Amino acid sequence: KVVRKAWKEGEISKKWEESSWCKRVQNVAKRRQMNDFDRFKLRRVRKHRNHLRTIAYRRLTNKKIKEGIFKKKTKEELAKARAESAKTRAAKKAKAGKK
């Protein structure tokens, strides 16, 4: 009686339904109940979703390529970047040494 009362007051069933663990269990149960045609439909939908995702990704990368973000750096730019990273590493070591 005590547990049942505390269960209702704490709304444990509602919290369980909202949890990701419960949703995962429900999804596993749905997948087990699928027949061959359902699995086929799911495969088609996932393939279509991934196709749309690939198109969007390619649009973004092509846009960035046109902007010149993926262009190769010159030797001077690489040397400058290395020098800056060396400065930051030295600053971190000095800061860590003071502690």
Phi and psi in radians as a Rosetta constraint file:
Dihedral C 1 N 2 CA 2 C 2 CIRCULARHARMONIC -1.156 0.35
Dihedral N 2 CA 2 C 2 N 3 CIRCULARHARMONIC -0.770 0.35
Dihedral C 2 N 3 CA 3 C 3 CIRCULARHARMONIC -1.143 0.35
Dihedral N 3 CA 3 C 3 N 4 CIRCULARHARMONIC -0.764 0.35
Dihedral C 3 N 4 CA 4 C 4 CIRCULARHARMONIC -1.077 0.35
Dihedral N 4 CA 4 C 4 N 5 CIRCULARHARMONIC -0.711 0.35
Dihedral C 4 N 5 CA 5 C 5 CIRCULARHARMONIC -1.151 0.35
Dihedral N 5 CA 5 C 5 N 6 CIRCULARHARMONIC -0.798 0.35
Dihedral C 5 N 6 CA 6 C 6 CIRCULARHARMONIC -1.127 0.35
Dihedral N 6 CA 6 C 6 N 7 CIRCULARHARMONIC -0.606 0.35
Dihedral C 6 N 7 CA 7 C 7 CIRCULARHARMONIC -1.091 0.35
Dihedral N 7 CA 7 C 7 N 8 CIRCULARHARMONIC -0.779 0.35
Dihedral C 7 N 8 CA 8 C 8 CIRCULARHARMONIC -1.207 0.35
Dihedral N 8 CA 8 C 8 N 9 CIRCULARHARMONIC -0.728 0.35
Dihedral C 8 N 9 CA 9 C 9 CIRCULARHARMONIC -1.165 0.35
Dihedral N 9 CA 9 C 9 N 10 CIRCULARHARMONIC -0.643 0.35
Dihedral C 9 N 10 CA 10 C 10 CIRCULARHARMONIC -1.444 0.35
Dihedral N 10 CA 10 C 10 N 11 CIRCULARHARMONIC -0.079 0.35
Dihedral C 10 N 11 CA 11 C 11 CIRCULARHARMONIC 0.898 0.35
Dihedral N 11 CA 11 C 11 N 12 CIRCULARHARMONIC 0.835 0.35
Dihedral C 11 N 12 CA 12 C 12 CIRCULARHARMONIC -1.132 0.35
Dihedral N 12 CA 12 C 12 N 13 CIRCULARHARMONIC -0.698 0.35
Dihedral C 12 N 13 CA 13 C 13 CIRCULARHARMONIC -1.083 0.35
Dihedral N 13 CA 13 C 13 N 14 CIRCULARHARMONIC -0.718 0.35
Dihedral C 13 N 14 CA 14 C 14 CIRCULARHARMONIC -1.139 0.35
Dihedral N 14 CA 14 C 14 N 15 CIRCULARHARMONIC -0.764 0.35
Dihedral C 14 N 15 CA 15 C 15 CIRCULARHARMONIC -1.121 0.35
Dihedral N 15 CA 15 C 15 N 16 CIRCULARHARMONIC -0.656 0.35
Dihedral C 15 N 16 CA 16 C 16 CIRCULARHARMONIC -1.126 0.35
Dihedral N 16 CA 16 C 16 N 17 CIRCULARHARMONIC -0.759 0.35
Dihedral C 16 N 17 CA 17 C 17 CIRCULARHARMONIC -1.072 0.35
Dihedral N 17 CA 17 C 17 N 18 CIRCULARHARMONIC -0.530 0.35
Dihedral C 17 N 18 CA 18 C 18 CIRCULARHARMONIC -1.477 0.35
Dihedral N 18 CA 18 C 18 N 19 CIRCULARHARMONIC -0.238 0.35
Dihedral C 18 N 19 CA 19 C 19 CIRCULARHARMONIC -1.290 0.35
Dihedral N 19 CA 19 C 19 N 20 CIRCULARHARMONIC 2.674 0.35
Dihedral C 19 N 20 CA 20 C 20 CIRCULARHARMONIC -1.224 0.35
Dihedral N 20 CA 20 C 20 N 21 CIRCULARHARMONIC -0.497 0.35
Dihedral C 20 N 21 CA 21 C 21 CIRCULARHARMONIC -1.092 0.35
Dihedral N 21 CA 21 C 21 N 22 CIRCULARHARMONIC -0.801 0.35
Dihedral C 21 N 22 CA 22 C 22 CIRCULARHARMONIC -1.101 0.35
Dihedral N 22 CA 22 C 22 N 23 CIRCULARHARMONIC -0.751 0.35
Dihedral C 22 N 23 CA 23 C 23 CIRCULARHARMONIC -1.104 0.35
Dihedral N 23 CA 23 C 23 N 24 CIRCULARHARMONIC -0.667 0.35
Dihedral C 23 N 24 CA 24 C 24 CIRCULARHARMONIC -1.140 0.35
Dihedral N 24 CA 24 C 24 N 25 CIRCULARHARMONIC -0.746 0.35
Dihedral C 24 N 25 CA 25 C 25 CIRCULARHARMONIC -1.087 0.35
Dihedral N 25 CA 25 C 25 N 26 CIRCULARHARMONIC -0.729 0.35
Dihedral C 25 N 26 CA 26 C 26 CIRCULARHARMONIC -1.130 0.35
Dihedral N 26 CA 26 C 26 N 27 CIRCULARHARMONIC -0.693 0.35
Dihedral C 26 N 27 CA 27 C 27 CIRCULARHARMONIC -1.136 0.35
Dihedral N 27 CA 27 C 27 N 28 CIRCULARHARMONIC -0.689 0.35
Dihedral C 27 N 28 CA 28 C 28 CIRCULARHARMONIC -1.096 0.35
Dihedral N 28 CA 28 C 28 N 29 CIRCULARHARMONIC -0.731 0.35
Dihedral C 28 N 29 CA 29 C 29 CIRCULARHARMONIC -1.119 0.35
Dihedral N 29 CA 29 C 29 N 30 CIRCULARHARMONIC -0.710 0.35
Dihedral C 29 N 30 CA 30 C 30 CIRCULARHARMONIC -1.074 0.35
Dihedral N 30 CA 30 C 30 N 31 CIRCULARHARMONIC -0.754 0.35
Dihedral C 30 N 31 CA 31 C 31 CIRCULARHARMONIC -1.146 0.35
Dihedral N 31 CA 31 C 31 N 32 CIRCULARHARMONIC -0.618 0.35
Dihedral C 31 N 32 CA 32 C 32 CIRCULARHARMONIC -1.191 0.35
Dihedral N 32 CA 32 C 32 N 33 CIRCULARHARMONIC -0.497 0.35
Dihedral C 32 N 33 CA 33 C 33 CIRCULARHARMONIC -1.492 0.35
Dihedral N 33 CA 33 C 33 N 34 CIRCULARHARMONIC -0.100 0.35
Dihedral C 33 N 34 CA 34 C 34 CIRCULARHARMONIC -1.226 0.35
Dihedral N 34 CA 34 C 34 N 35 CIRCULARHARMONIC 2.466 0.35
Dihedral C 34 N 35 CA 35 C 35 CIRCULARHARMONIC -1.694 0.35
Dihedral N 35 CA 35 C 35 N 36 CIRCULARHARMONIC -3.067 0.35
Dihedral C 35 N 36 CA 36 C 36 CIRCULARHARMONIC -1.079 0.35
Dihedral N 36 CA 36 C 36 N 37 CIRCULARHARMONIC -0.730 0.35
Dihedral C 36 N 37 CA 37 C 37 CIRCULARHARMONIC -1.176 0.35
Dihedral N 37 CA 37 C 37 N 38 CIRCULARHARMONIC -0.655 0.35
Dihedral C 37 N 38 CA 38 C 38 CIRCULARHARMONIC -1.104 0.35
Dihedral N 38 CA 38 C 38 N 39 CIRCULARHARMONIC -0.721 0.35
Dihedral C 38 N 39 CA 39 C 39 CIRCULARHARMONIC -1.122 0.35
Dihedral N 39 CA 39 C 39 N 40 CIRCULARHARMONIC -0.657 0.35
Dihedral C 39 N 40 CA 40 C 40 CIRCULARHARMONIC -1.094 0.35
Dihedral N 40 CA 40 C 40 N 41 CIRCULARHARMONIC -0.812 0.35
Dihedral C 40 N 41 CA 41 C 41 CIRCULARHARMONIC -1.091 0.35
Dihedral N 41 CA 41 C 41 N 42 CIRCULARHARMONIC -0.719 0.35
Dihedral C 41 N 42 CA 42 C 42 CIRCULARHARMONIC -1.090 0.35
Dihedral N 42 CA 42 C 42 N 43 CIRCULARHARMONIC -0.736 0.35
Dihedral C 42 N 43 CA 43 C 43 CIRCULARHARMONIC -1.078 0.35
Dihedral N 43 CA 43 C 43 N 44 CIRCULARHARMONIC -0.736 0.35
Dihedral C 43 N 44 CA 44 C 44 CIRCULARHARMONIC -1.111 0.35
Dihedral N 44 CA 44 C 44 N 45 CIRCULARHARMONIC -0.755 0.35
Dihedral C 44 N 45 CA 45 C 45 CIRCULARHARMONIC -1.135 0.35
Dihedral N 45 CA 45 C 45 N 46 CIRCULARHARMONIC -0.754 0.35
Dihedral C 45 N 46 CA 46 C 46 CIRCULARHARMONIC -1.141 0.35
Dihedral N 46 CA 46 C 46 N 47 CIRCULARHARMONIC -0.671 0.35
Dihedral C 46 N 47 CA 47 C 47 CIRCULARHARMONIC -1.104 0.35
Dihedral N 47 CA 47 C 47 N 48 CIRCULARHARMONIC -0.742 0.35
Dihedral C 47 N 48 CA 48 C 48 CIRCULARHARMONIC -1.136 0.35
Dihedral N 48 CA 48 C 48 N 49 CIRCULARHARMONIC -0.762 0.35
Dihedral C 48 N 49 CA 49 C 49 CIRCULARHARMONIC -1.047 0.35
Dihedral N 49 CA 49 C 49 N 50 CIRCULARHARMONIC -0.795 0.35
Dihedral C 49 N 50 CA 50 C 50 CIRCULARHARMONIC -1.163 0.35
Dihedral N 50 CA 50 C 50 N 51 CIRCULARHARMONIC -0.571 0.35
Dihedral C 50 N 51 CA 51 C 51 CIRCULARHARMONIC -1.121 0.35
Dihedral N 51 CA 51 C 51 N 52 CIRCULARHARMONIC -0.793 0.35
Dihedral C 51 N 52 CA 52 C 52 CIRCULARHARMONIC -1.103 0.35
Dihedral N 52 CA 52 C 52 N 53 CIRCULARHARMONIC -0.698 0.35
Dihedral C 52 N 53 CA 53 C 53 CIRCULARHARMONIC -1.114 0.35
Dihedral N 53 CA 53 C 53 N 54 CIRCULARHARMONIC -0.717 0.35
Dihedral C 53 N 54 CA 54 C 54 CIRCULARHARMONIC -1.128 0.35
Dihedral N 54 CA 54 C 54 N 55 CIRCULARHARMONIC -0.736 0.35
Dihedral C 54 N 55 CA 55 C 55 CIRCULARHARMONIC -1.060 0.35
Dihedral N 55 CA 55 C 55 N 56 CIRCULARHARMONIC -0.792 0.35
Dihedral C 55 N 56 CA 56 C 56 CIRCULARHARMONIC -1.102 0.35
Dihedral N 56 CA 56 C 56 N 57 CIRCULARHARMONIC -0.722 0.35
Dihedral C 56 N 57 CA 57 C 57 CIRCULARHARMONIC -1.103 0.35
Dihedral N 57 CA 57 C 57 N 58 CIRCULARHARMONIC -0.758 0.35
Dihedral C 57 N 58 CA 58 C 58 CIRCULARHARMONIC -1.150 0.35
Dihedral N 58 CA 58 C 58 N 59 CIRCULARHARMONIC -0.649 0.35
Dihedral C 58 N 59 CA 59 C 59 CIRCULARHARMONIC -1.036 0.35
Dihedral N 59 CA 59 C 59 N 60 CIRCULARHARMONIC -0.805 0.35
Dihedral C 59 N 60 CA 60 C 60 CIRCULARHARMONIC -1.118 0.35
Dihedral N 60 CA 60 C 60 N 61 CIRCULARHARMONIC -0.801 0.35
Dihedral C 60 N 61 CA 61 C 61 CIRCULARHARMONIC -1.171 0.35
Dihedral N 61 CA 61 C 61 N 62 CIRCULARHARMONIC -0.678 0.35
Dihedral C 61 N 62 CA 62 C 62 CIRCULARHARMONIC -1.116 0.35
Dihedral N 62 CA 62 C 62 N 63 CIRCULARHARMONIC -0.655 0.35
Dihedral C 62 N 63 CA 63 C 63 CIRCULARHARMONIC -1.103 0.35
Dihedral N 63 CA 63 C 63 N 64 CIRCULARHARMONIC -0.754 0.35
Dihedral C 63 N 64 CA 64 C 64 CIRCULARHARMONIC -1.196 0.35
Dihedral N 64 CA 64 C 64 N 65 CIRCULARHARMONIC -0.619 0.35
Dihedral C 64 N 65 CA 65 C 65 CIRCULARHARMONIC -1.118 0.35
Dihedral N 65 CA 65 C 65 N 66 CIRCULARHARMONIC -0.741 0.35
Dihedral C 65 N 66 CA 66 C 66 CIRCULARHARMONIC -1.138 0.35
Dihedral N 66 CA 66 C 66 N 67 CIRCULARHARMONIC -0.571 0.35
Dihedral C 66 N 67 CA 67 C 67 CIRCULARHARMONIC -1.283 0.35
Dihedral N 67 CA 67 C 67 N 68 CIRCULARHARMONIC -0.283 0.35
Dihedral C 67 N 68 CA 68 C 68 CIRCULARHARMONIC 1.601 0.35
Dihedral N 68 CA 68 C 68 N 69 CIRCULARHARMONIC 0.320 0.35
Dihedral C 68 N 69 CA 69 C 69 CIRCULARHARMONIC -1.241 0.35
Dihedral N 69 CA 69 C 69 N 70 CIRCULARHARMONIC -0.579 0.35
Dihedral C 69 N 70 CA 70 C 70 CIRCULARHARMONIC -1.624 0.35
Dihedral N 70 CA 70 C 70 N 71 CIRCULARHARMONIC 0.185 0.35
Dihedral C 70 N 71 CA 71 C 71 CIRCULARHARMONIC -1.212 0.35
Dihedral N 71 CA 71 C 71 N 72 CIRCULARHARMONIC 2.677 0.35
Dihedral C 71 N 72 CA 72 C 72 CIRCULARHARMONIC -1.285 0.35
Dihedral N 72 CA 72 C 72 N 73 CIRCULARHARMONIC 2.480 0.35
Dihedral C 72 N 73 CA 73 C 73 CIRCULARHARMONIC -1.476 0.35
Dihedral N 73 CA 73 C 73 N 74 CIRCULARHARMONIC 2.625 0.35
Dihedral C 73 N 74 CA 74 C 74 CIRCULARHARMONIC -1.372 0.35
Dihedral N 74 CA 74 C 74 N 75 CIRCULARHARMONIC 2.936 0.35
Dihedral C 74 N 75 CA 75 C 75 CIRCULARHARMONIC -1.079 0.35
Dihedral N 75 CA 75 C 75 N 76 CIRCULARHARMONIC -0.639 0.35
Dihedral C 75 N 76 CA 76 C 76 CIRCULARHARMONIC -1.151 0.35
Dihedral N 76 CA 76 C 76 N 77 CIRCULARHARMONIC -0.731 0.35
Dihedral C 76 N 77 CA 77 C 77 CIRCULARHARMONIC -1.138 0.35
Dihedral N 77 CA 77 C 77 N 78 CIRCULARHARMONIC -0.688 0.35
Dihedral C 77 N 78 CA 78 C 78 CIRCULARHARMONIC -1.140 0.35
Dihedral N 78 CA 78 C 78 N 79 CIRCULARHARMONIC -0.734 0.35
Dihedral C 78 N 79 CA 79 C 79 CIRCULARHARMONIC -1.105 0.35
Dihedral N 79 CA 79 C 79 N 80 CIRCULARHARMONIC -0.706 0.35
Dihedral C 79 N 80 CA 80 C 80 CIRCULARHARMONIC -1.120 0.35
Dihedral N 80 CA 80 C 80 N 81 CIRCULARHARMONIC -0.749 0.35
Dihedral C 80 N 81 CA 81 C 81 CIRCULARHARMONIC -1.130 0.35
Dihedral N 81 CA 81 C 81 N 82 CIRCULARHARMONIC -0.705 0.35
Dihedral C 81 N 82 CA 82 C 82 CIRCULARHARMONIC -1.127 0.35
Dihedral N 82 CA 82 C 82 N 83 CIRCULARHARMONIC -0.711 0.35
Dihedral C 82 N 83 CA 83 C 83 CIRCULARHARMONIC -1.111 0.35
Dihedral N 83 CA 83 C 83 N 84 CIRCULARHARMONIC -0.726 0.35
Dihedral C 83 N 84 CA 84 C 84 CIRCULARHARMONIC -1.135 0.35
Dihedral N 84 CA 84 C 84 N 85 CIRCULARHARMONIC -0.726 0.35
Dihedral C 84 N 85 CA 85 C 85 CIRCULARHARMONIC -1.189 0.35
Dihedral N 85 CA 85 C 85 N 86 CIRCULARHARMONIC -0.595 0.35
Dihedral C 85 N 86 CA 86 C 86 CIRCULARHARMONIC -1.147 0.35
Dihedral N 86 CA 86 C 86 N 87 CIRCULARHARMONIC -0.684 0.35
Dihedral C 86 N 87 CA 87 C 87 CIRCULARHARMONIC -1.089 0.35
Dihedral N 87 CA 87 C 87 N 88 CIRCULARHARMONIC -0.780 0.35
Dihedral C 87 N 88 CA 88 C 88 CIRCULARHARMONIC -1.154 0.35
Dihedral N 88 CA 88 C 88 N 89 CIRCULARHARMONIC -0.665 0.35
Dihedral C 88 N 89 CA 89 C 89 CIRCULARHARMONIC -1.126 0.35
Dihedral N 89 CA 89 C 89 N 90 CIRCULARHARMONIC -0.721 0.35
Dihedral C 89 N 90 CA 90 C 90 CIRCULARHARMONIC -1.133 0.35
Dihedral N 90 CA 90 C 90 N 91 CIRCULARHARMONIC -0.684 0.35
Dihedral C 90 N 91 CA 91 C 91 CIRCULARHARMONIC -1.139 0.35
Dihedral N 91 CA 91 C 91 N 92 CIRCULARHARMONIC -0.696 0.35
Dihedral C 91 N 92 CA 92 C 92 CIRCULARHARMONIC -1.141 0.35
Dihedral N 92 CA 92 C 92 N 93 CIRCULARHARMONIC -0.711 0.35
Dihedral C 92 N 93 CA 93 C 93 CIRCULARHARMONIC -1.129 0.35
Dihedral N 93 CA 93 C 93 N 94 CIRCULARHARMONIC -0.728 0.35
Dihedral C 93 N 94 CA 94 C 94 CIRCULARHARMONIC -1.127 0.35
Dihedral N 94 CA 94 C 94 N 95 CIRCULARHARMONIC -0.712 0.35
Dihedral C 94 N 95 CA 95 C 95 CIRCULARHARMONIC -1.156 0.35
Dihedral N 95 CA 95 C 95 N 96 CIRCULARHARMONIC -0.699 0.35
Dihedral C 95 N 96 CA 96 C 96 CIRCULARHARMONIC -1.205 0.35
Dihedral N 96 CA 96 C 96 N 97 CIRCULARHARMONIC -0.579 0.35
Dihedral C 96 N 97 CA 97 C 97 CIRCULARHARMONIC -1.207 0.35
Dihedral N 97 CA 97 C 97 N 98 CIRCULARHARMONIC -0.519 0.35
Dihedral C 97 N 98 CA 98 C 98 CIRCULARHARMONIC -1.243 0.35
Dihedral N 98 CA 98 C 98 N 99 CIRCULARHARMONIC -0.505 0.35
